[in-house]
Amino acid sequence: MSIFNRQTLAAFLLGTTLTVGLGAYAVERHMGGHGPAMAAGDHMERMLKHLYVEVDATDAQKAKIEPLVKAAMDDLKPMHEQLFQIHKQVTSLLAAPTINRAELEKTRASGIALADQASIRVVKLLADIGDNLTPAQRQKLAERLNHMHERRHNGG
């Protein structure tokens, strides 16, 4: 059985995607050499504007949701930093003259634990946001999330 089996890799990538996507810090890292980096706060504002339009949020809902998202970003930022370090460690281990399978496994397990923490935080954020939306708004949000998921997995 491979250390990096499909399910493990999928779980790691899912956690990574969630951490990077909500944390918005990947934008700063990955755009550094390709143009002006978007500040995390700017990315959050843009993300929230899309959310508000999608669900037709009221001003009262916006006032409750924004601090929830800011708190989640604050919680996810250190996780993203740790994930970046894990990625560097994996690439370093793979570049070594000999493969240290035990260290790779230890690093993989750290990545999975981190992805799990991020996933828990993201689900908490989604539930907190959902608590501030009507059932119809939650349905719109769910449809939007499904649409985004389908586009990502269908290459569109």
LINJO-V648393 format. One record per pair of residues at least 12 apart in sequence whose ideal C-beta (glycine too) atoms are under 6 Angstrom apart, sorted by the first residue. I is the first residue (numbers start at 0). J is the second residue. D is the distance in Angstrom with one decimal. If there is no record, write none. Layout:
# LINJO-V648393
{{I;J;D} {I;J;D}}
This chain:
# LINJO-V648393
{{2;104;5.5} {11;110;5.2} {11;111;5.9} {11;114;5.6} {14;114;2.0} {14;117;5.2} {14;118;5.4} {17;117;5.3} {17;118;5.7} {17;121;4.7} {18;75;5.7} {18;78;5.3} {18;79;5.2} {18;82;5.8} {18;117;4.0} {21;75;5.6} {21;121;5.7} {22;75;4.0} {22;76;5.7} {22;79;4.4} {23;39;4.4} {23;42;3.8} {23;43;5.9} {24;39;5.7} {24;76;5.8} {24;79;4.7} {26;42;5.4} {53;139;5.8} {53;143;5.0} {54;136;4.1} {54;139;4.9} {54;140;5.5} {60;131;5.3} {63;131;4.7} {64;128;5.6} {64;131;5.6} {67;127;4.7} {71;124;4.2} {74;120;5.3} {78;113;5.8} {78;117;5.0} {81;113;5.6} {82;113;5.8} {85;109;5.8} {85;110;4.7} {88;106;5.1} {89;106;5.6}}
